Amino acid sequence: MEILTIVLAGLLGIGSSGGIVLDKIAQGKIRSQVISVEQQAVRIDNQPNYRAAEGKLARVRIASRGVRIKPGIRIASLDLETDPLAVKLAKLKLSNIDRLRESLTVPAAGAVKVVLTEKDLNQALQSNEIQAQLQNTLNRLIASRAGSTNISYQLADIQLKLRPKNRLQVSFKLSRPRPKNLNLESNATPGTYQTKNPSRELATSLELTLKVINGKKVRILNPQGTVNGRPMSSRLLNGFATGISDRLNLNTLSEDGILARILQLEINEDNLQLISFVRLETKMP
């Protein structure tokens, strides 16, 4: 949802322009919210234009290509079409989602289409921010399944391949240091000990199908996988699929006043396409 907040912040910020040459100003405002945009077209339908100075926009359509929102995170294409937008300019705060909601006089809603290439996705997986999020998710998943926080694995070398019919292939490595043991070696000097602390590495490969349920949830179906070349048990795979699926639930966004629905999710060998409807509710200060 962060990219939508960035776009809304750029759009709502054009009210201070006085409503002159809105399309160009909106492009500049949106560009200022991201690292770079390779191509962008913005069209604002507003009659008369001075309504923008009152914080009102009738409809906005944006087509962007090659949007870099953070280091290592690129969106191949982003298309957005909004419903009417209205904001209290005097109270407009863009520092966080709650402040943005407080400035809205009516809910902000629109449809968005995002396209990510396999290269984009793998590049994002190498970013420190995404890796930290994945590591935290892995830690919580293991703790919930094992019933202990003392079991931990370090996630590394994540690679993603897109497959037709909404399938993904994910490969990664998990390493877990073994407990330190003091072992008396037969060839060691009597009275001395040698410490052994080898790290166990698990080369893991998963293949799975993504399915949207009622526009609100993404389920992982038909998981298959191997660890160090050996098939994973169905019990372990289903537990993994359930744990991840539980976190792919858009209903959790309602706590932040966001209503989101997935209208279409399509994965092929070239890219991942997501079309969704998003509504940002107002909030009393």
C-alpha positions in Angstrom: 0.0 0.0 0.0 3.0 2.3 0.4 3.1 3.2 -3.3 -0.5 4.3 -3.2 0.2 6.6 -0.3 3.1 8.0 -2.3 0.9 8.7 -5.3 -1.9 10.2 -3.2 0.5 12.4 -1.4 1.8 13.7 -4.8 -1.7 14.3 -6.1 -3.2 16.0 -3.0 -0.2 18.2 -2.8 -1.0 20.0 -6.0 -3.7 22.0 -4.3 -1.1 24.5 -3.3 -0.4 25.2 -7.0 -3.6 27.2 -7.4 -4.9 24.9 -10.1 -2.7 26.0 -13.0 -1.4 23.4 -15.5 -2.5 20.6 -13.2 -1.2 17.7 -15.3 2.4 18.9 -15.3 2.3 19.9 -11.7 1.0 16.5 -10.7 3.7 14.8 -12.6 6.3 16.9 -10.8 4.7 16.2 -7.4 4.6 12.5 -7.9 8.2 12.4 -9.1 9.3 14.2 -6.0 7.8 11.3 -3.9 9.9 8.6 -5.6 13.5 8.0 -6.6 12.9 8.1 -10.3 10.2 7.5 -13.0 11.3 6.5 -16.5 8.0 7.5 -18.2 4.9 9.1 -16.9 1.6 10.6 -18.1 -0.9 12.3 -15.9 -4.4 13.5 -16.8 -6.6 15.4 -14.4 -10.2 16.0 -15.2 -11.2 19.1 -13.3 -13.7 21.8 -14.4 -13.0 24.4 -13.4 -9.3 24.0 -12.7 -9.4 26.4 -9.7 -11.2 23.7 -7.7 -7.7 22.1 -7.1 -6.9 25.2 -5.0 -9.9 24.1 -2.8 -8.4 20.6 -2.5 -10.8 19.0 -5.0 -10.0 16.8 -8.0 -12.7 15.2 -10.1 -10.7 12.3 -11.6 -7.1 11.5 -12.0 -5.5 9.0 -14.4 -1.9 8.1 -14.2 0.3 5.8 -16.4 3.8 5.3 -15.2 6.6 3.1 -16.3 9.8 2.2 -14.5 9.0 3.6 -11.1 11.7 3.2 -8.5 10.1 3.9 -5.1 13.1 2.8 -3.0 16.7 1.6 -3.6 16.4 -1.8 -5.3 12.6 -1.7 -5.6 11.2 -1.0 -9.1 7.7 -1.3 -10.5 7.7 -2.0 -14.3 4.3 -0.2 -14.7 1.8 1.5 -12.5 -1.6 2.6 -13.8 -4.1 4.4 -11.5 -7.6 5.9 -12.0 -9.2 7.6 -9.0 -12.7 8.5 -8.0 -13.2 12.2 -7.0 -10.7 13.4 -4.4 -11.2 16.0 -1.8 -8.9 17.2 1.0 -8.7 19.9 3.6 -5.5 21.6 2.5 -5.0 23.5 5.7 -4.8 20.1 7.5 -2.9 18.2 4.8 -0.2 16.1 6.4 1.8 13.6 4.4 4.0 12.2 7.1 2.0 9.0 7.6 -1.2 7.2 6.7 -3.2 8.5 9.7 -2.3 12.1 9.0 -3.3 11.7 5.4 -6.6 10.2 6.3 -7.3 13.1 8.7 -7.0 15.5 5.8 -9.5 13.8 3.6 -13.1 15.2 3.5 -14.3 12.1 1.6 -12.7 8.7 1.2 -10.0 8.4 -1.5 -10.7 5.5 -3.8 -9.5 4.2 -7.1 -8.4 1.2 -9.2 -4.7 0.4 -9.7 -2.8 -1.9 -11.9 0.7 -2.9 -11.0 3.1 -5.0 -13.2 6.3 -6.5 -11.9 8.8 -8.4 -14.0 10.8 -11.3 -12.7 13.9 -9.2 -12.7 12.1 -6.5 -10.6 11.0 -9.1 -8.1 14.4 -10.7 -7.7 16.0 -7.3 -7.3 13.5 -6.3 -4.6 14.3 -9.6 -2.8 17.9 -8.5 -2.5 17.0 -5.2 -0.8 17.8 -5.0 2.9 14.2 -3.9 3.7 12.6 -6.8 2.0 15.1 -9.3 3.3 14.4 -8.1 6.9 10.7 -8.5 6.4 11.1 -12.0 5.0 13.4 -13.0 7.8 10.9 -11.7 10.4 8.1 -13.6 8.7 10.2 -16.8 8.7 11.0 -16.4 12.4 7.3 -16.0 13.3 6.3 -18.9 11.1 8.9 -21.3 12.6 8.0 -20.1 16.1 4.3 -20.7 15.5 4.9 -24.2 14.0 7.6 -25.4 16.4 6.1 -23.8 19.5 9.5 -22.3 20.4 11.4 -19.1 19.7 14.8 -20.9 20.3 14.7 -22.5 16.8 15.9 -20.1 14.1 17.2 -20.2 10.6 19.0 -17.5 8.6 17.5 -16.9 5.1 19.8 -16.3 2.2 20.2 -16.5 -1.6 16.5 -16.0 -2.5 15.6 -16.5 -6.1 12.2 -16.3 -7.8 11.0 -17.7 -11.1 7.6 -16.9 -12.6 5.6 -19.8 -14.2 2.4 -19.8 -16.3 -1.0 -20.4 -14.6 -0.2 -18.3 -11.5 2.7 -20.5 -10.4 5.9 -19.5 -8.7 9.2 -21.3 -8.1 11.2 -20.0 -5.1 14.6 -21.2 -4.1 16.6 -20.2 -1.1 19.0 -21.4 1.6 18.4 -21.8 5.3 21.3 -22.1 7.7 21.1 -22.9 11.4 24.1 -22.9 13.6 24.3 -26.2 15.6 24.7 -25.9 19.4 28.3 -25.5 20.5 29.7 -28.8 21.8 32.9 -29.4 23.6 34.3 -32.7 22.2 37.3 -34.6 23.4 39.1 -35.8 20.2 41.1 -39.0 20.4 44.0 -37.3 18.7 43.9 -34.1 20.8 46.4 -33.4 23.6 45.2 -35.0 26.8 43.3 -32.6 29.0 42.4 -30.3 26.1 39.1 -29.9 24.2 38.2 -28.8 20.7 35.1 -26.7 20.0 32.9 -27.7 17.1 30.2 -25.4 15.8 29.4 -26.3 12.2 26.6 -24.6 10.4 23.9 -26.8 8.8 22.7 -25.4 5.4 19.4 -26.4 3.8 19.0 -25.7 0.0 15.3 -25.4 -0.4 13.2 -25.2 -3.5 9.4 -24.6 -3.6 6.8 -24.5 -6.3 3.3 -23.3 -5.6 0.2 -21.8 -7.1 -1.4 -18.5 -6.0 -5.2 -18.1 -6.0 -7.3 -15.1 -5.0 -10.2 -15.9 -2.6 -13.2 -13.5 -2.6 -10.9 -10.7 -3.6 -9.5 -10.5 0.0 -7.1 -13.3 0.5 -4.3 -15.0 -1.5 -4.0 -18.7 -1.0 -1.1 -20.9 -1.7 -2.2 -24.1 -3.4 -0.6 -27.4 -4.4 2.8 -26.7 -2.8 5.7 -28.9 -3.8 9.2 -28.7 -2.6 12.6 -30.2 -1.9 15.3 -29.8 0.7 18.8 -30.7 -0.3 17.3 -32.5 -3.3 14.9 -34.6 -1.2 11.1 -34.2 -1.4 9.6 -32.3 1.5 6.8 -33.9 3.5 3.2 -32.9 2.6 2.6 -32.0 6.2 5.5 -29.6 6.3 4.5 -28.1 2.9 0.9 -27.6 3.9 1.9 -26.1 7.2 4.2 -23.6 5.3 1.4 -22.8 2.8 -1.1 -22.2 5.6 1.3 -20.0 7.5 2.1 -17.8 4.6 -1.5 -17.7 3.3 -2.7 -16.4 6.7 -0.5 -13.4 6.2 -1.7 -12.7 2.7 -5.0 -11.3 3.9 -6.1 -7.8 2.9 -8.6 -7.6 5.8 -5.6 -6.8 8.0 -5.3 -3.4 6.3 -8.7 -2.3 7.7 -6.9 -1.4 10.9 -5.3 1.4 9.0 -8.5 2.5 7.4 -7.7 0.8 4.1 -10.2 -1.2 2.1 -8.5 -3.2 -0.6 -9.8 -5.8 -3.0 -7.9 -7.8 -5.6 -9.8 -7.8 -8.9 -7.2 -9.8 -10.9 -3.9 -11.6 -10.2 -2.1 -13.1 -13.2 1.3 -14.6 -13.3 3.0 -15.8 -16.5 6.6 -16.3 -17.5 7.2 -12.6 -18.2 5.6 -10.8 -15.3 3.2 -10.6 -12.5 0.1 -8.4 -13.0 -2.1 -7.2 -10.1 -5.3 -5.2 -10.5 -7.0 -4.0 -7.3 -9.5 -1.5 -5.9 -8.3 0.5 -2.9 -10.3 2.9 -0.7 -8.7 5.0 2.0 -11.2 6.0 4.7 -11.4 9.4 6.4 -10.4 9.7 10.0 -11.3 12.2 12.7 -8.3 14.1 14.1 
